[in-house]
Amino acid sequence: MFSGAHVILYTPDADADRAFLKDVLGFEHVDAGRGWLIFKLPPAEVAVHPTEGAPKHEFYLMCDDITRTLTTLRDRGVETSEPSDQGWGLLATVRLPSGSELPLYEPRHPTAHGSSP
């Protein structure tokens, strides 16, 4: 029924953040026209959580080894946070050139997109 999912990141400096996804993270991409890049993402999954507040959406990149991933990103000059143990996984953030933060985590729960560690 569905062929994929399309995620949109709204950012104050889309050009800089697109360059970051392309050049620093190395995401494959297509040009949708006039330099508007759309990036291929790793396999994905979606979770639905209850909330007492206003509905919202979140986007996380997942990794198998957050320590190694953060080291690689720091070696490329990326500003990152230190990982914190959330119980369900190890969570950290990457600062995009726009100043926005992109969360990433190493899951400790079963994942729907592949085998769990």
Secondary structure, 3 states (H helix, E strand, C coil): CCCCCCCCCCCCCHHHHHHHHHHHCCCCEEECCCCCEEECCCCCCCCCCCCCCCCCCCCCEECCCHHHHHHHHHHCCCCECCCEECCCEEEEEEECCCCCEEEEEEECCCCCCCCCC
